[in-house]
Amino acid sequence: MLSKVKSFALAGLEGVPVEVETDINNGLPAYELVGLPDAAVKESRERVRSALKNSGRKFPTQKITVNLAPADLKKEGAHFDLAIAVGILKATEQLPGVDCSGYVFLGELALDGALRAVQGILPLLISAKAAGYVRFILPQANAREAAYIEGIEVFAAPNLSAVVEHLNGAAPLSPLPLSRYAAARPEEYRADLAFVKGQATAKRALEIAVCGGHNLLLVGPPGAGKTMLARCIPTIMPDMTFEESLEVTKIHSVAGILGEAGIVTMRPFRSPHHTATTVSMCGGGTRAVKPGEISLAHNGVLFLDEMPEYHRSTLEALRQPLEDGVITVTRSSGAVTFPANFVLCASMNPCPCGNYGSADRICTCTPAAIQKYRARISGPLLDRIDIQVEVDSVRYDDLVSTQEEEGSAAVKARVERTRAIQRERFAACPGVYSNARMSEREMQRFCRLSGECEQILRLSFERLHLSARARARIIKVARTIADLEQSEQILPSHILEAVSYRQYDNS
């Protein structure tokens, strides 16, 4: 007997249809699994055998051949278990008269027949829906994640027996009710600008960076509050839309770090240790290509604390995603493109000891040591950081002051107002949603400069020995400052402030 059931394989963030063909013939007992399965798929034989027997079903003592088509696509993961088990039940006529052609089966089987959660359910469902599939059976543990997709029927089962009883009509499962998306509440964030004392210049830089989606470098002595400022960035970013949340959830689901909520509602804040490798930053792996920190920070913040301490190759890997908003991970098995639209926030000390330029501490570093330390960040990478600002040491009087600081909620309101201006401006520009993402075409259209502004830029370009990229980024930051002040024109004061944020380009 021959049976065919549907499942899906994961390739990056996209799902690919897989037909599970099961053929059972007379002959010596054997089990052959073909179709480029990896080790986890090959081991399904024992999981399926035990799950069927412990669920009160028969495992045939005949020659079993299971083909995962298309045969030239690498199959990875244990989520084919359920489809293989249902295929065997169909082929052995243990599901008489049951039509499984309208279902997609996803799930890993335990030896007792229970269904275990699998990674990547959300991207699999989204891809399957786009391919025309609307009915799915999957583990109960993935129910929350699957409940946010509109226009499909999802049946969450606790075990194989429940799946069989649903298919034969003995105990039909109810479709999951659709869950409604709700953005994260302010109290869910642990940081707030109201707790940051002083640092008016750094707070201003943070606000401008978030308003325009610009990258930011905080330079200051140890204990000045650089990390605390960075952790406040998600609290002033606009709430994630449902579409943005789905993008982030897909990435986290594939990476296997999705929480119990089933969907990501808070802006990601990723802070990898400085010993992180290039692969962990960019993505990859020995089997399936998994997203790295760059992609896990999509629609959020990537914070590199003590940036010069990271490996040079790891830092240089940031250059392409900072320009393109995506990262392409290429391996011998193929290439996978992950989204990587994030705000880069980096911090560093002004010198190895951290006291260079301090008014109350003595720097013990030689000029050569300072130069070597700063040279760990290459010029091309520094060129891509729009805003570079000094964070001064906090005075004791500021720390104990009872004066209330402006909180994240007030700053967030201004950010949302500024982002609304940019959404309206770029409504007819596909792929552009913030000033930082403008191309030369949009800059010529929306960033016209007066003669005085051009003169300031010319003098800055010549005296600071800036690059063409640095000039463009100054104009983009100036456009953001103008939007923040609700000015249609870029004024000389906006250019001057934007230029002041490029002080480390040639230091």
C-alpha positions in Angstrom: 0.0 0.0 0.0 1.1 3.5 -0.8 0.1 6.7 1.2 1.0 10.4 0.8 0.8 13.1 3.5 2.0 16.6 3.6 4.7 18.2 5.8 7.1 21.2 5.5 10.8 21.6 5.7 12.6 24.7 6.9 15.2 26.5 4.7 16.3 29.6 6.5 13.2 31.5 7.4 11.1 29.9 4.6 9.1 26.7 4.6 9.3 24.3 1.6 6.5 21.7 0.9 7.5 18.1 1.6 5.4 15.1 0.5 5.9 12.1 2.8 5.4 9.0 0.7 5.1 5.7 2.5 5.1 2.4 0.7 4.6 -1.0 2.5 5.3 -4.3 0.7 5.7 -7.9 1.6 9.2 -9.0 2.2 11.8 -9.1 5.0 11.1 -6.6 7.7 13.0 -3.4 6.9 12.7 0.4 7.2 14.3 2.6 4.5 14.1 6.4 4.8 15.2 8.3 1.7 15.1 11.9 0.5 18.3 13.4 2.0 17.4 13.1 5.7 19.8 14.3 8.4 20.6 12.3 11.5 17.5 13.6 13.4 15.2 12.5 10.6 16.8 9.1 10.2 16.4 8.4 13.9 12.6 8.9 13.5 12.4 5.1 12.8 12.7 4.2 16.5 10.6 7.1 17.7 7.8 6.3 15.3 8.0 2.6 16.1 7.7 3.1 19.8 5.1 5.8 19.6 2.8 3.7 17.4 3.1 0.7 19.7 2.6 2.7 22.9 -0.4 4.4 21.4 -2.1 1.1 20.8 -1.3 0.9 17.0 0.5 -1.6 15.0 3.9 -1.2 13.5 4.1 -3.4 10.3 6.6 -6.2 10.2 7.0 -5.7 6.4 9.3 -3.7 4.1 8.7 0.0 4.7 10.0 2.6 2.4 9.5 6.3 3.3 10.4 9.0 0.8 10.6 12.7 1.6 10.1 14.5 -1.6 11.6 16.5 -3.2 14.6 14.2 -3.0 17.2 17.0 -3.7 16.2 19.1 -0.6 18.1 18.5 2.6 15.6 17.5 5.3 16.5 18.5 8.9 14.8 18.3 12.2 12.5 15.9 14.0 9.2 17.6 13.0 8.6 15.0 10.3 7.9 12.3 12.9 4.1 12.9 12.9 3.8 12.9 9.2 5.7 9.7 8.9 3.6 8.0 11.6 0.4 9.1 9.9 1.7 7.9 6.6 2.4 4.4 8.1 -1.1 4.3 9.6 -2.6 5.2 6.2 -0.5 2.7 4.3 -1.4 -0.1 6.7 -5.1 0.8 6.6 -5.3 1.7 10.3 -7.1 4.9 9.1 -9.7 3.5 6.8 -11.6 6.0 4.7 -9.7 9.0 6.2 -8.6 11.7 3.7 -5.4 13.3 5.0 -4.7 15.3 1.8 -6.1 18.5 3.3 -3.7 18.5 6.4 -0.1 19.5 7.0 1.4 17.4 9.8 4.2 18.9 12.0 5.5 17.5 15.2 8.2 15.4 17.0 7.1 12.2 18.7 8.1 11.0 22.1 8.5 7.2 22.7 5.1 7.2 24.6 3.4 8.9 21.7 3.3 12.4 23.1 3.9 15.3 20.7 6.8 17.5 21.6 7.3 21.2 20.5 9.4 21.9 17.4 11.3 24.9 16.3 10.3 27.2 13.5 6.5 26.6 13.6 5.7 30.2 12.8 7.7 30.5 9.6 6.5 27.0 8.5 2.8 28.0 8.9 3.3 31.4 7.2 5.0 29.7 4.2 2.4 26.9 4.1 -0.5 29.4 4.1 1.2 31.3 1.2 1.4 28.0 -0.6 -2.4 27.4 -0.2 -2.5 25.1 2.8 -5.0 26.1 5.5 -5.3 23.0 7.9 -2.6 22.0 10.2 -2.0 19.4 13.0 0.8 20.2 15.4 1.9 19.7 19.0 -0.1 21.4 21.7 3.1 23.0 23.0 3.3 25.1 19.8 -0.3 26.3 20.1 0.4 29.8 21.4 2.9 30.5 18.6 0.5 29.2 15.9 -2.6 31.0 17.2 -1.5 34.4 15.7 -1.9 33.4 12.1 -5.2 34.5 10.6 -7.0 32.5 7.9 -5.9 29.0 8.8 -7.2 26.2 11.0 -4.8 24.8 13.5 -5.5 21.7 15.5 -3.1 21.3 18.5 -2.9 17.7 19.8 -1.2 16.4 22.9 -0.3 13.0 21.5 -0.5 10.7 18.5 -3.7 9.0 19.8 -5.5 12.4 19.8 -4.4 12.9 16.2 -5.8 9.5 15.1 -9.1 10.1 16.9 -9.4 13.5 15.3 -8.7 12.1 11.8 -11.2 9.2 12.1 -13.9 11.4 13.7 -14.0 9.7 17.1 -12.9 12.8 19.0 -12.5 15.8 16.7 -10.1 18.5 18.0 -11.3 22.1 18.0 -9.4 24.7 15.9 -7.3 27.1 18.0 -9.0 30.5 18.6 -7.2 33.4 17.0 -5.0 35.4 19.4 -5.0 39.1 19.2 -1.7 41.0 19.2 -0.9 43.5 22.0 2.3 45.5 22.1 4.5 45.3 25.2 3.6 47.6 28.1 6.1 50.1 29.4 6.3 48.4 32.8 7.6 45.2 31.1 10.9 47.0 30.3 13.4 47.0 33.2 15.1 50.3 32.2 13.8 53.9 31.9 15.5 57.2 31.1 14.0 58.6 34.3 16.6 56.6 36.3 19.6 58.1 34.3 21.0 61.1 36.1 22.5 63.9 34.1 24.0 62.9 30.7 21.9 65.4 28.8 24.1 65.2 25.7 24.0 61.4 25.6 20.3 61.4 26.1 19.9 63.8 23.2 22.0 61.6 21.0 19.9 58.5 22.0 16.7 60.3 21.0 18.1 61.4 17.6 19.5 57.9 16.9 16.1 56.2 17.6 14.1 58.9 15.7 16.1 58.2 12.5 17.2 54.6 13.0 20.9 55.8 13.2 23.8 53.8 14.7 25.4 55.1 17.9 28.7 55.0 19.6 29.0 55.9 23.3 32.6 56.8 24.4 33.3 57.4 28.1 35.1 56.2 31.2 34.0 53.1 33.2 30.9 53.6 35.3 29.7 56.7 33.4 26.4 54.9 32.5 27.0 53.8 28.9 25.4 50.4 29.4 22.4 51.9 31.3 21.8 54.4 28.5 22.0 51.6 25.9 19.4 49.5 27.8 17.0 52.4 27.7 17.0 52.5 23.9 14.2 49.9 23.5 12.0 51.9 25.9 11.9 54.9 23.6 11.5 53.0 20.4 8.0 52.9 18.8 5.8 49.9 19.7 6.3 47.0 17.4 3.6 46.5 14.8 2.1 43.1 14.4 4.0 42.7 11.1 7.3 43.6 12.8 6.5 41.2 15.7 5.9 38.3 13.3 9.2 39.0 11.6 11.0 38.9 15.0 9.1 35.9 16.2 10.0 33.9 13.0 13.7 34.5 13.7 13.5 33.6 17.4 11.3 30.5 16.6 13.9 29.2 14.1 16.7 29.9 16.7 14.8 28.0 19.4 14.6 30.8 21.9 11.0 31.7 21.6 9.4 32.2 25.1 6.1 30.7 26.4 4.1 33.8 25.2 4.3 32.4 21.6 5.1 35.8 20.1 7.7 38.5 20.7 6.1 41.8 21.7 9.2 43.7 23.1 11.9 45.2 20.9 14.9 42.8 21.0 17.9 43.9 22.9 20.9 41.6 22.1 24.2 42.1 23.9 26.6 39.3 22.9 29.8 38.9 24.9 33.0 40.2 23.4 34.3 36.6 22.9 31.5 36.0 20.4 32.7 34.3 17.2 31.9 35.5 13.7 29.5 32.5 13.2 27.6 33.2 16.4 27.3 36.9 15.3 26.3 36.3 11.7 24.6 32.9 11.9 25.4 29.5 10.5 25.9 26.0 12.0 27.1 22.6 11.3 23.7 21.3 10.1 20.9 23.9 9.6 21.8 27.5 9.1 20.6 29.3 12.2 20.3 33.1 12.6 23.0 34.8 14.6 23.0 37.8 17.0 22.8 40.2 14.0 19.4 38.7 13.0 18.2 38.1 16.5 18.4 41.9 17.0 16.2 42.5 14.0 13.7 45.4 14.7 15.6 46.1 17.9 19.0 46.9 19.3 22.4 45.2 19.0 24.6 46.4 21.8 28.3 45.8 21.7 29.7 46.7 25.1 33.4 47.6 25.0 33.5 47.3 21.2 37.3 47.3 20.8 37.5 44.0 22.8 35.6 42.1 20.1 37.5 40.1 17.5 38.4 42.2 14.4 36.7 39.7 12.0 33.5 39.7 14.1 33.3 43.5 13.9 34.0 43.6 10.2 31.1 41.2 9.6 28.8 44.0 10.7 29.6 46.2 7.7 27.3 44.6 5.1 24.2 44.3 7.3 24.7 47.9 8.6 24.4 49.0 4.9 21.8 46.6 3.5 19.6 45.7 6.5 20.0 42.0 5.7 22.7 39.4 6.1 23.4 36.5 3.7 25.0 33.4 5.3 26.7 31.3 2.7 27.7 27.7 3.3 28.6 24.8 1.1 25.0 23.6 1.3 23.6 26.9 0.0 23.0 30.5 1.0 20.3 31.8 3.4 19.4 35.5 3.8 18.2 36.7 7.2 16.7 40.2 7.9 19.1 42.4 10.0 17.5 45.7 10.4 18.7 46.9 13.9 20.1 49.9 15.7 23.7 49.3 16.5 24.7 50.8 19.8 28.3 50.3 20.8 30.3 51.6 23.8 34.0 51.9 24.4 36.5 53.6 26.8 38.5 56.5 25.4 41.7 54.6 26.2 42.8 51.3 27.7 42.7 52.6 31.3 39.5 54.5 30.6 40.6 57.9 32.0 41.8 59.8 28.9 40.2 63.2 28.9 38.9 62.9 32.4 38.8 66.0 34.5 39.4 64.2 37.8 41.3 61.0 36.9 44.9 60.6 35.5 45.3 58.6 32.3 48.3 56.3 32.5 48.3 55.3 28.8 50.9 56.3 26.3 49.9 58.0 23.0 50.9 54.8 21.2 48.7 52.7 23.4 45.7 55.0 22.9 46.2 54.9 19.2 46.5 51.1 19.1 43.4 50.8 21.3 41.2 53.0 19.1 42.6 51.4 15.9 40.9 48.1 16.9 37.8 49.7 15.3 38.5 50.1 11.6 37.8 53.2 9.7 35.2 51.7 7.4 33.2 50.4 10.4 33.4 53.7 12.3 32.3 55.4 9.1 29.0 53.5 9.3 28.3 54.7 12.9 26.2 57.9 12.4 26.4 59.3 15.9 29.6 59.3 18.1 29.1 61.0 21.4 31.1 61.3 24.6 29.6 60.2 27.9 31.1 62.2 30.8 31.5 60.9 34.4 28.5 61.6 36.6 29.0 64.0 39.5 27.9 62.9 43.0 25.5 65.8 43.3 23.7 64.6 40.1 23.4 61.1 41.5 21.8 62.2 44.8 19.7 65.0 43.2 15.9 64.7 43.8 15.2 66.5 40.5 13.0 64.3 38.3 14.6 63.4 35.0 12.5 63.1 31.8 11.2 59.6 31.5 11.2 57.3 28.5 7.5 57.8 27.9 7.9 61.5 27.1 10.9 60.8 24.8 9.0 58.0 23.1 6.1 60.4 22.3 8.5 62.7 20.4 10.1 59.7 18.7 6.7 58.4 17.5 5.8 61.9 16.2 9.1 62.1 14.3 8.7 58.6 12.9 5.2 59.5 11.7 6.7 62.3 9.7 9.2 59.9 8.1 6.5 57.3 7.3 4.5 60.0 5.5 7.5 61.2 3.6 8.7 57.8 2.5 5.2 56.4 1.8 6.0 56.1 -2.0 9.6 54.8 -1.4 9.6 51.0 -1.1 12.0 49.7 1.5 12.6 53.1 3.1 11.0 53.7 6.4 13.5 55.9 8.3 16.1 58.6 7.5 19.0 56.2 8.0 17.8 54.0 5.1 17.6 56.8 2.5 19.5 56.2 -0.7 21.1 59.0 -2.8 17.8 59.3 -4.7 15.8 60.0 -1.6 18.5 62.3 -0.2 18.4 64.5 -3.3 14.7 64.7 -3.0 14.1 65.2 0.7 17.4 66.7 1.9 18.0 69.9 -0.1 20.6 72.1 1.5 20.9 75.9 1.5 24.2 77.6 0.5 25.1 78.1 4.1 24.5 74.5 5.0 26.7 73.4 2.0 29.5 75.7 3.2 29.4 74.2 6.7 29.6 70.7 5.1 32.4 71.7 2.8 34.5 73.1 5.7 33.8 70.0 7.9 34.6 67.6 5.0 38.0 69.3 4.4 39.1 69.9 8.0 37.9 66.6 9.4 39.0 64.6 6.3 35.6 62.9 6.1 34.6 60.3 3.6 31.7 60.5 1.1 29.8 58.1 3.3 30.4 60.2 6.4 29.1 63.3 4.5 25.9 61.4 3.5 25.3 60.2 7.1 25.8 63.8 8.4 23.0 64.9 6.1 20.8 62.0 7.2 21.3 62.9 10.9 20.6 66.5 10.1 17.4 65.5 8.4 16.4 63.6 11.6 17.2 66.6 13.8 15.1 68.8 11.6 12.2 66.3 11.8 12.5 66.2 15.6 12.1 70.0 15.6 9.3 69.7 13.0 11.2 71.8 10.5 10.6 71.2 6.8 14.1 72.6 5.9 17.5 71.4 7.2 18.9 74.5 8.9 22.6 75.3 9.6 22.1 74.5 13.3 21.0 71.0 12.3 24.1 70.5 10.2 26.4 71.8 12.9 24.9 69.4 15.5 25.2 66.5 13.1 28.8 67.3 12.4 29.5 67.5 16.1 28.6 63.8 16.3 31.5 62.7 14.0 34.3 63.6 16.4 35.9 60.1 16.4 36.3 59.6 12.7 39.9 60.7 12.7 40.8 60.7 16.3 
